Amino acid sequence: MEPDNYASHLPILEKVFATFEIKKALEFGLGQFSTPFLVDHAEVVVSVEQESKEWYERIKAQIHSGNWHPIFQPDPRVVFEHFDANNQHFDLVFSDGAAETRCLVANLAMERNVPMVILHDTEKIWYYKWNLLSIPANYSRFNFCYRKGANKVTTILTNNNQSILEQWEILDYDRILQSYSSPCQPVIQFQYNEVRSLLERTNRV
């Protein structure tokens, strides 16, 4: 599928599921693209709609699968606390829900050592409050920028797959490296391939 600006995360999800064993996924923000994909590829999917009851009912009417568990709950803390109380863990958390809680979802997931945390629309730092990300020392951040359309960025935060993701090249996407003035806020960014090419030329001199 050719990704548009709303489905620009799909090639990243496809690569993740093709590379890693993802059995249980927790999604914030029911999506016309992401939810069917997750339901088709994971053994258990919990999808949390936070904003629109109408949208929630619309997607529910389209998907009929025994491995899918939709929830309407605006507060992600309630969701995580529920699964904590039942000792349930997830292999992947996808944050694509309410603008004011996308960063909170990511932080709550990393506090629980979720191996793979995927964030959509990370090019909109202030709108989605990505400047409030609190990334633990054992996590690494990988940014993939879709070259077409609005240059949408999808980010992977992972605590055990760094060496594999460092080698990834995805068609129509650039790896973006960032330099930080603090643990949260990037101030400089550049394409990974450009840096790698520069280092290779330097080593040949």
C-alpha positions in Angstrom: 0.0 0.0 0.0 1.3 3.5 -0.9 1.2 5.4 2.4 -0.4 8.8 2.5 0.0 11.3 5.4 -2.6 9.4 7.5 -1.1 6.0 6.9 2.6 7.0 6.9 3.2 4.8 9.9 2.1 1.6 8.1 5.5 0.7 6.5 7.1 1.1 9.9 4.5 -1.2 11.5 5.0 -3.7 8.7 8.8 -3.7 9.2 8.4 -4.1 13.0 6.0 -7.1 12.6 8.2 -8.7 9.9 11.3 -8.4 12.1 10.1 -9.0 15.7 7.7 -11.3 17.4 4.9 -9.1 18.5 2.0 -11.0 20.1 0.2 -8.4 22.2 -0.3 -4.8 21.1 -1.9 -1.9 22.8 -3.1 0.9 20.6 -4.2 4.4 21.6 -6.4 6.0 18.9 -8.5 3.7 16.8 -7.4 4.0 13.2 -8.8 3.3 9.8 -5.3 1.9 8.8 -3.5 0.9 12.0 -6.3 -1.0 13.8 -7.1 -3.5 11.0 -3.3 -4.0 10.5 -2.7 -4.7 14.2 -5.7 -7.0 14.3 -4.4 -9.0 11.3 -0.8 -9.3 12.7 -1.0 -9.6 16.5 -2.5 -12.4 18.6 -4.1 -9.9 21.0 -4.9 -6.2 20.3 -6.4 -3.7 22.7 -7.4 -0.5 20.9 -8.3 2.5 23.1 -10.4 5.4 21.6 -10.1 8.5 23.7 -12.1 11.2 22.0 -15.0 10.3 19.7 -17.7 7.9 20.6 -19.0 8.2 17.0 -15.6 7.2 15.6 -15.3 4.4 18.2 -18.7 2.9 17.1 -17.8 3.3 13.4 -14.6 1.3 13.7 -16.2 -1.3 15.9 -18.8 -1.9 13.2 -16.1 -2.5 10.6 -13.9 -5.0 12.5 -15.1 -8.4 13.7 -12.3 -10.4 15.3 -12.0 -12.5 18.5 -8.5 -11.2 19.1 -9.6 -7.5 19.2 -10.7 -5.7 22.3 -11.8 -2.1 21.8 -12.2 0.3 24.7 -13.4 3.8 25.1 -11.4 5.6 27.8 -10.1 9.1 27.6 -7.5 8.7 30.4 -4.5 6.4 29.4 -3.5 6.1 33.1 -6.8 4.2 33.8 -5.9 1.8 31.0 -2.4 1.1 32.1 -3.5 0.7 35.8 -6.1 -1.8 34.7 -3.6 -4.0 33.0 -1.1 -3.5 35.8 -3.7 -4.8 38.3 -4.3 -7.9 36.1 -0.5 -8.4 35.5 -0.9 -8.1 31.7 2.0 -6.9 29.6 2.3 -5.8 26.0 5.0 -6.3 23.4 4.1 -3.1 21.6 2.3 0.2 22.4 1.3 2.5 19.6 0.5 6.1 20.5 -1.7 7.8 18.0 -4.6 9.1 20.1 -5.6 12.3 21.8 -3.1 15.1 21.2 -2.7 16.0 24.8 -1.9 12.5 25.9 0.2 11.0 23.2 3.4 11.8 25.1 1.9 10.6 28.3 1.1 7.2 26.7 4.7 6.9 25.6 6.1 7.7 29.0 3.6 5.3 30.7 4.7 2.5 28.3 8.4 3.1 28.9 7.9 3.2 32.7 6.6 -0.4 32.2 9.5 -1.5 30.0 7.4 -2.1 26.9 9.9 -3.4 24.4 8.5 -1.4 21.4 6.8 2.0 21.7 5.8 3.5 18.4 4.8 7.2 18.1 3.0 8.7 15.1 3.3 12.4 14.0 6.5 13.1 16.0 7.3 16.0 13.6 4.7 18.0 15.5 6.8 18.5 18.6 4.7 21.1 20.4 1.2 20.1 19.2 1.6 16.6 20.6 3.9 17.7 23.5 6.7 15.4 22.4 9.1 17.8 24.2 7.8 16.1 27.4 9.1 12.7 26.5 11.1 11.1 29.3 13.2 8.5 27.7 15.0 6.2 30.1 18.7 5.5 29.6 18.0 1.9 28.4 15.8 3.1 25.5 17.0 4.3 22.1 15.0 6.5 19.7 14.7 5.9 16.0 13.0 8.5 13.8 11.7 7.5 10.3 10.7 10.4 8.0 8.4 9.7 5.1 9.9 11.7 2.2 6.6 12.4 0.4 3.7 14.5 1.4 4.1 16.4 4.6 7.3 14.7 5.7 5.5 12.7 8.4 7.8 11.2 11.1 7.1 8.0 12.9 9.3 7.2 16.0 10.3 3.9 17.5 11.4 3.8 21.1 12.9 0.4 22.1 14.9 -1.1 24.9 16.3 -4.2 23.3 16.4 -4.0 19.5 18.9 -1.2 19.0 21.4 -3.1 16.9 18.8 -4.4 14.5 17.1 -1.0 14.0 20.4 0.7 13.4 20.7 -1.3 10.2 17.2 -0.6 8.9 16.6 1.1 5.6 13.0 1.5 4.5 11.9 2.5 1.0 10.7 6.2 0.8 11.9 6.9 4.4 14.9 8.7 5.8 16.4 7.9 9.2 16.6 11.2 11.2 19.2 11.6 13.9 18.7 14.3 16.5 21.0 16.2 18.8 19.6 17.2 22.2 20.1 20.3 24.4 18.3 18.3 27.2 17.1 14.8 27.6 13.8 15.8 26.0 14.2 18.4 23.3 16.0 18.0 20.0 17.7 21.1 18.7 19.5 19.7 15.6 18.4 17.0 13.2 20.0 15.5 10.1 19.6 12.5 7.9 21.4 9.3 9.0 22.4 8.4 5.4 24.1 11.8 4.9 26.1 11.3 8.1 27.0 7.8 7.2 28.2 8.9 3.7 30.3 11.6 5.2 31.9 9.2 7.7 32.7 6.8 4.9 34.3 9.5 2.8 36.3 10.7 5.8 37.6 7.1 6.5 38.8 6.8 2.9 40.9 9.9 3.1 
